[in-house]
Amino acid sequence: MAKTSPLEFLQQVRTEAGKVTWPTRRETAITTTMVFIMAILAAIFFLVADMIMNWGVGLLLGLSG
C-alpha cells in the first residue's frame, strides 16, 4: 500500500466527507422521537416482566404472604 502525505490524506478526507449524505433536521427529530418511544416501551415491558417474575417466584417459594 502506497504511503500518502498528510496533505494528500486531508484532501482525501475532505473529498470523502463531501460524499456523505447527512440527515435533515426533520429526519433527525423523527428518529430521536422513535428512539425515545422504543426506550419507554422497552422499559414498560421489562417492568411488567419483572413484576410477573417477582410474583411467580414469590408464589413458588411461598413468600407472597
N, C-alpha and C positions, 0 to 999 in steps of 0.2 A: 504494500500500500504506500503510495507516494505521500511524502510529508508536505503539508501546506504551511504557508507562513501565517502568522497571526492576523495580518491584514486581510489575506485571502479568506481565512476562516470566518472573520467577521462579515465579510461581503457575502459569503455563502449563507451564514446565519440570517442575515438581513433578507436575502432572497427567499429563503425558506419561510421565514416569518411572514413575508408578504403573501404567501400562498395559503395561509391559514384562514379558514372561514370562521369568523367569530360570531357567536350567537347575538341576536338582537336583545335589547333591554326587555322586550315583551317575552321572548323565549326564556330568558334567564329568570324572570319573575314567575312564569308558569312552572318552570322546572323546580324552582325553590319552593313554591307553594305545594307542589306534588310531593316533594321530599318531606316537608313538614306533616302533610296529611298521612303519608305512609308511616312515618315515625310514630304519630299519635295512634294510628290503627294497630301497629305492632305492639305498642305499649299496652293498649287496652286488651289485645289478645293475650299477651303474656301475663297480665294481671289476672284475667279470668282463668287462664290455665293454672296459674299458681294457686288461686283460691280453690279451684276444684281439686288439685292435687293435695293441698293442705287439708281440705275436708276429708278426702279419701284416706289419707294416711292417719288422720285423727280417728276416723271411724274404724279403720283396720286395727289400730293399736288401742282402741277403747279410751281415747283421751278426750272425746267430744263432750264429755260431761254427762 
